[in-house]
Amino acid sequence: MKVGIYGQYYKGEAVSYIEILLKTLAQKNIEVIIEKNFYNLIKANNFPEKKYQTFSDHTDLDNSFEVMLTVGGDGTFLRAVTYVRDLNIPVLGVNIGRLGFLATIQKENISEAINLLTTKRYKVNERSLLTVTTSQKNNDLSDLNFALNEVSVSRRNTTSMVTVETYLDDEYLTSYWADGLIVATPTGSTGYSLSCGGPVITPSTKSLVLTPIAPHNLNARPLVITDNTNIKLKIIAREKQALLSLDSRTTTVDNHTEIFIKKAPFTLKTIQLSEQTFLKTLREKLLWGEDKRN
């Protein structure tokens, strides 16, 4: 088995768990290739003793990798997607962060999880992504124009609201007066969209959700649409530019730029170990139905 490992930090309690992970993989004779910057962090702390191969770009990966392991939280998981892209490498996250909704392996269960992985006791799920293009050229989107969780447009360097003209399949929907607008996938429905009042959507549902951010239209509510809808947004702000965010990555767009969003032509494969289902994660991470009567 050949696996890649991606992480963003090596400090605090993360150190001991990363060492456990690498030692467990070595005991299983698994070939490990570590992201270069992460490997340099580990080496700076005089660990590990053996030398590992590294990767530094998505071009260093191919379908010979059976799994991409992420070590951190959900932010680390999302960043790993920029390496995996459309290579069909399944991603599995070890949670050393806080919530861990995408990174489902708890740090205390690393050895057990690796055992399940090596014995093929897991299920592969597919998650949809979004792609983004703009009417004006944007160099930040020339290579990384996709998102797993959400695409959002929002105000920049101002306390004033923005207007987001919204079209679905070229038909005008409405103009949101708000701090911005989120277009979320089912995966992203439990993230930024949820905190803004959006609904939870199960991962296999073929839907997207439009969730306004602090809307001043009192009748504006989140809207669930089919995932084959072509979305066009035009942001009108008092500032010359607005923010365009793809998961944790941000760029700026000029005022009145048209933003085109649609489902990506590829999916991200994620690994579900044992009985760690979406519904179980809802109960454990979001305290779904938490009630003394239950």
Secondary structure in CASP SS format (residue, H / E / C, confidence):
PFRMAT SS
TARGET T0000
AUTHOR 0000-0000-0000
METHOD secondary structure of the structure
MODEL  1
M C 1.00
K E 1.00
V E 1.00
G E 1.00
I E 1.00
Y E 1.00
G E 1.00
Q C 1.00
Y C 1.00
Y C 1.00
K C 1.00
G C 1.00
E C 1.00
A H 1.00
V H 1.00
S H 1.00
Y H 1.00
I H 1.00
E H 1.00
I H 1.00
L H 1.00
L H 1.00
K H 1.00
T H 1.00
L H 1.00
A H 1.00
Q H 1.00
K C 1.00
N C 1.00
I C 1.00
E E 1.00
V E 1.00
I E 1.00
I E 1.00
E E 1.00
K H 1.00
N H 1.00
F H 1.00
Y H 1.00
N H 1.00
L H 1.00
I H 1.00
K H 1.00
A C 1.00
N C 1.00
N C 1.00
F C 1.00
P C 1.00
E C 1.00
K C 1.00
K C 1.00
Y C 1.00
Q E 1.00
T E 1.00
F E 1.00
S C 1.00
D C 1.00
H H 1.00
T H 1.00
D H 1.00
L C 1.00
D C 1.00
N C 1.00
S C 1.00
F C 1.00
E C 1.00
V E 1.00
M E 1.00
L E 1.00
T E 1.00
V E 1.00
G E 1.00
G C 1.00
D H 1.00
G H 1.00
T H 1.00
F H 1.00
L H 1.00
R H 1.00
A H 1.00
V H 1.00
T H 1.00
Y H 1.00
V H 1.00
R C 1.00
D C 1.00
L C 1.00
N C 1.00
I C 1.00
P C 1.00
V E 1.00
L E 1.00
G E 1.00
V E 1.00
N E 1.00
I C 1.00
G C 1.00
R C 1.00
L C 1.00
G C 1.00
F C 1.00
L C 1.00
A C 1.00
T C 1.00
I E 1.00
Q E 1.00
K H 1.00
E H 1.00
N H 1.00
I H 1.00
S H 1.00
E H 1.00
A H 1.00
I H 1.00
N H 1.00
L H 1.00
L H 1.00
T H 1.00
T C 1.00
K C 1.00
R C 1.00
Y E 1.00
K E 1.00
V E 1.00
N E 1.00
E E 1.00
R E 1.00
S E 1.00
L E 1.00
L E 1.00
T E 1.00
V E 1.00
T E 1.00
T E 1.00
S C 1.00
Q C 1.00
K C 1.00
N C 1.00
N H 1.00
D H 1.00
L H 1.00
S C 1.00
D C 1.00
L C 1.00
N C 1.00
F E 1.00
A E 1.00
L C 1.00
N C 1.00
E E 1.00
V E 1.00
S E 1.00
V E 1.00
S E 1.00
R C 1.00
R C 1.00
N C 1.00
T C 1.00
T C 1.00
S C 1.00
M C 1.00
V E 1.00
T E 1.00
V E 1.00
E E 1.00
T E 1.00
Y E 1.00
L E 1.00
D C 1.00
D C 1.00
E E 1.00
Y E 1.00
L E 1.00
T E 1.00
S E 1.00
Y E 1.00
W E 1.00
A E 1.00
D C 1.00
G E 1.00
L E 1.00
I E 1.00
V E 1.00
A E 1.00
T C 1.00
P C 1.00
T H 1.00
G H 1.00
S H 1.00
T H 1.00
G C 1.00
Y H 1.00
S H 1.00
L H 1.00
S H 1.00
C C 1.00
G C 1.00
G C 1.00
P C 1.00
V C 1.00
I C 1.00
T C 1.00
P C 1.00
S C 1.00
T C 1.00
K C 1.00
S E 1.00
L E 1.00
V E 1.00
L E 1.00
T E 1.00
P E 1.00
I E 1.00
A C 1.00
P C 1.00
H C 1.00
N C 1.00
L C 1.00
N C 1.00
A C 1.00
R C 1.00
P C 1.00
L E 1.00
V E 1.00
I E 1.00
T E 1.00
D C 1.00
N C 1.00
T C 1.00
N C 1.00
I E 1.00
K E 1.00
L E 1.00
K E 1.00
I E 1.00
I E 1.00
A C 1.00
R C 1.00
E C 1.00
K C 1.00
Q E 1.00
A E 1.00
L E 1.00
L E 1.00
S E 1.00
L E 1.00
D C 1.00
S C 1.00
R E 1.00
T E 1.00
T E 1.00
T E 1.00
V E 1.00
D E 1.00
N C 1.00
H C 1.00
T C 1.00
E E 1.00
I E 1.00
F E 1.00
I E 1.00
K E 1.00
K E 1.00
A E 1.00
P E 1.00
F E 1.00
T E 1.00
L E 1.00
K E 1.00
T E 1.00
I E 1.00
Q E 1.00
L E 1.00
S C 1.00
E C 1.00
Q C 1.00
T C 1.00
F H 1.00
L H 1.00
K H 1.00
T H 1.00
L H 1.00
R H 1.00
E H 1.00
K H 1.00
L C 1.00
L C 1.00
W C 1.00
G C 1.00
E C 1.00
D C 1.00
K C 1.00
R C 1.00
N C 1.00
END
